[in-house]
Amino acid sequence: MSAFVLDKLCKGCQRCVRACPEGAISMALSLAVVEASKCTECETCMEACMHGAITLVQDVKEDLKAIQG
């Protein structure tokens, strides 16, 4: 699992970037982006985000396999 940014909710405020103790979040095109390999699932970014734009997700490939059967 790692943190994931919901693009439609991200306002580009960078609170999550400043909050992440691992430096796993950066900005790209005014949106936060999480580098999954650096994310330790500490949830600090989720707590810092005022817009609810960050969630924890499993590997997307695993989720797609489960959905597609």
Residue pairs with C-beta under 8 A, 6 or more apart in sequence:
1 41
1 56
1 57
1 58
1 59
2 24
2 34
2 36
2 39
2 41
2 56
2 57
3 24
3 25
3 34
3 39
3 41
3 43
3 45
3 46
3 54
3 55
3 56
3 57
4 34
4 54
4 55
4 56
4 57
5 16
5 25
5 31
5 32
5 33
5 34
5 53
5 54
6 52
6 53
6 54
6 55
7 31
7 53
9 51
9 52
9 53
10 31
10 32
10 51
10 53
11 51
11 53
12 27
12 30
12 31
12 32
13 50
13 51
14 27
14 32
15 48
15 49
15 50
16 25
16 32
16 45
16 48
16 49
16 53
16 54
17 25
17 26
17 27
17 32
18 48
19 44
19 45
19 47
19 48
20 44
20 45
21 40
21 42
21 44
22 38
22 39
22 40
22 42
23 38
24 34
24 35
24 36
24 38
24 39
24 40
24 45
25 32
25 33
25 34
25 35
25 45
26 32
26 33
26 35
27 33
32 45
32 53
32 54
34 45
34 54
41 56
43 56
45 54
46 54
46 55
46 56
57 63
